[in-house]
Amino acid sequence: MKPKLIVFLLLCFIIEGHGQNKKKSKDYADSKWDDLKIQAEALMRQKKLNGLSVAVFEDYKVIWTHQWGIKEAGLGDKIDVNTAFSTASISKPITAIVCAILEEKGLINLDDPISKYIRRWELPKSDFTKDTEVTWKHLLSHTSGTSQGGFEDYYEGDSIPTIVQSLNGILLPRSKEPIKFLFKPGTNWEYSGGGYVVVQLALEDYLQNLSQQL
């Protein structure tokens, strides 16, 4: 069993620490961190987790971290600050927030066709899109009709596809099919990790910057 990142707990910590009193890290008493540890340990017992790692950020800096437990059931290898966790789909809400900020700054329009911003690749032809433009909002809300529902993790030594290769179904462990449309955009909902890869491509192409740096 591989360790899972408990995003809900991290978000609760951030909300509690910043949403209510908005204090800076220097104002936190040791008891605040003790409270967080108690909550985390209670969650671990409730969910029967083998291990957990939590980080609290403030002003783009890590201000507190703590780790509990082991990396894998049956083994004694303990989790530490350098243990890598799969962040999985936590990148999707972050991407959506980035897009909202970019629209607020006038750099993109979320109602625009995504094809307007893409340079390196073209959306696949489909009867589902011949009369409908695929927008940022469609892709961000999983209503675009795109396939490639999810992806498996990559590990050290694995061959990792480029964005375009991923969209073309190359070097994908779970699916070797190119992304395609399953229904008319805006008429249904279908979870699509591939749809967010299209968003990543559009951000990089249009802003000429790697998405990790945005």
C-alpha positions in Angstrom: 0.0 0.0 0.0 1.5 3.3 -1.1 1.1 6.4 1.2 -1.7 8.7 0.3 -1.7 12.5 0.7 -4.5 13.6 2.9 -5.4 16.8 1.2 -8.5 17.4 3.3 -6.4 17.6 6.5 -4.0 20.0 5.0 -6.8 22.3 3.8 -8.4 22.2 7.2 -5.1 23.3 8.8 -4.7 26.1 6.4 -8.3 27.3 6.8 -8.1 27.1 10.6 -4.8 28.9 10.8 -5.5 31.6 8.2 -9.2 31.9 7.5 -10.3 32.6 11.1 -7.5 34.6 12.8 -5.1 35.3 9.9 -2.2 35.4 12.3 1.4 35.2 11.0 3.5 32.2 11.8 5.4 34.0 14.5 2.2 34.6 16.4 1.3 30.9 16.6 1.7 29.3 20.0 3.2 25.9 20.4 -0.2 24.8 21.5 -1.5 25.5 18.0 0.8 23.0 16.4 0.1 20.5 19.2 -3.6 20.8 18.4 -2.8 20.1 14.7 -0.9 17.0 15.8 -3.8 15.7 17.9 -6.2 16.2 15.0 -3.9 14.4 12.6 -3.4 11.5 14.9 -7.1 11.2 15.4 -7.6 11.2 11.6 -5.0 8.5 11.2 -6.8 6.3 13.7 -10.1 6.9 12.1 -8.9 6.2 8.6 -6.5 3.4 9.7 -3.6 5.2 7.9 -0.1 3.7 8.1 1.6 7.1 7.6 1.0 10.8 7.1 3.0 13.9 6.2 1.6 17.5 6.7 3.0 20.8 5.6 1.6 24.2 6.3 2.5 27.1 4.0 2.4 30.8 4.6 3.5 33.5 2.1 4.8 30.8 -0.3 7.0 29.3 2.4 6.8 26.2 4.5 6.3 27.3 8.1 5.6 23.9 9.8 5.9 20.2 8.9 5.4 17.0 10.7 5.4 13.3 9.8 3.9 10.2 11.3 4.1 6.5 10.7 5.7 4.3 8.1 5.8 4.3 4.3 4.4 0.8 3.7 2.4 -1.7 5.9 4.6 -4.5 7.2 7.8 -2.6 6.8 9.6 -0.4 9.3 10.7 2.4 7.0 9.5 5.6 8.6 8.1 8.6 6.8 10.3 11.7 7.0 10.4 15.2 5.6 12.0 13.9 2.4 9.4 11.2 1.7 7.7 11.8 -1.7 4.0 11.6 -1.9 1.7 11.5 -4.9 -0.1 14.8 -5.0 -2.5 13.4 -7.6 -5.5 15.6 -8.4 -4.7 18.3 -5.9 -3.0 19.9 -9.0 -6.4 20.4 -10.6 -7.9 23.0 -8.1 -4.6 24.8 -8.1 -4.7 24.9 -11.9 -8.2 26.2 -11.8 -7.2 28.9 -9.3 -4.3 29.9 -11.6 -6.7 30.2 -14.5 -9.1 32.4 -12.6 -6.3 34.7 -11.5 -5.0 35.0 -15.1 -8.5 35.9 -16.3 -8.8 38.5 -13.5 -5.6 40.0 -14.8 -6.9 40.1 -18.3 -4.5 37.5 -19.7 -7.0 34.9 -20.7 -10.8 34.6 -21.1 -12.3 31.4 -19.7 -15.2 31.6 -22.2 -12.8 31.6 -25.1 -12.2 28.5 -27.2 -9.2 26.7 -25.8 -7.9 26.2 -29.4 -7.2 29.9 -29.6 -4.4 29.5 -27.1 -2.8 26.2 -28.3 0.2 26.2 -30.6 1.9 22.7 -30.4 -1.2 20.5 -30.9 -4.7 20.4 -32.2 -7.9 19.2 -30.5 -9.0 15.9 -32.1 -11.7 16.1 -34.8 -15.1 14.9 -33.6 -18.8 15.1 -34.5 -19.4 16.2 -30.9 -17.5 19.4 -31.4 -18.3 20.3 -35.0 -20.9 22.9 -33.8 -19.5 23.6 -30.4 -16.3 25.3 -29.3 -14.4 23.7 -26.4 -13.7 26.4 -23.8 -11.5 26.7 -20.7 -14.6 26.4 -18.5 -15.6 23.2 -20.2 -12.2 21.6 -19.5 -11.8 23.0 -16.0 -15.3 21.8 -15.0 -15.0 18.3 -16.6 -17.8 19.1 -19.0 -15.7 19.2 -22.2 -16.4 15.5 -23.0 -12.7 14.6 -23.2 -11.5 11.1 -22.3 -8.4 10.0 -20.4 -10.1 9.9 -17.1 -7.0 9.5 -14.9 -3.3 8.6 -14.8 -1.1 6.3 -12.9 2.0 7.5 -11.0 5.4 7.5 -12.5 8.4 6.3 -10.6 12.2 6.7 -10.8 13.4 5.2 -14.0 10.1 5.4 -15.8 9.8 7.0 -19.2 7.7 10.1 -18.7 5.8 11.5 -21.8 5.8 15.1 -22.9 2.4 16.9 -22.8 1.8 16.3 -26.5 2.8 12.6 -26.2 0.4 12.2 -23.2 -2.5 13.7 -25.3 -1.6 11.4 -28.1 -1.7 8.3 -25.8 2.0 7.7 -25.9 3.9 6.3 -22.8 0.7 6.2 -20.7 0.6 3.1 -18.4 -3.2 3.1 -18.1 -4.4 3.9 -21.6 -2.6 3.9 -24.9 -5.4 5.8 -26.7 -5.2 9.4 -27.7 -7.6 11.8 -26.0 -11.0 12.0 -27.7 -14.4 13.5 -27.2 -17.1 11.3 -25.6 -20.0 13.8 -25.8 -20.9 17.3 -26.8 -19.2 19.9 -24.6 -21.4 21.3 -21.9 -24.1 18.6 -22.1 -22.7 16.2 -19.5 -20.0 15.6 -16.9 -17.2 13.1 -17.1 -14.0 13.3 -15.0 -11.1 13.9 -17.3 -7.5 14.2 -16.3 -6.6 14.6 -20.0 -8.8 17.7 -20.1 -6.5 19.3 -17.6 -3.5 18.3 -19.7 -5.1 20.3 -22.5 -5.4 23.3 -20.1 -1.7 22.9 -19.1 -0.7 22.9 -22.8 -2.7 26.0 -23.5 -1.2 27.8 -20.5 2.4 27.0 -21.5 1.8 27.7 -25.2 0.1 31.0 -24.8 2.1 32.4 -21.9 5.3 30.8 -23.1 6.1 29.6 -19.6 6.3 26.2 -18.0 3.1 25.5 -16.0 5.2 24.7 -12.9 6.5 28.3 -12.9 3.1 30.0 -13.3 
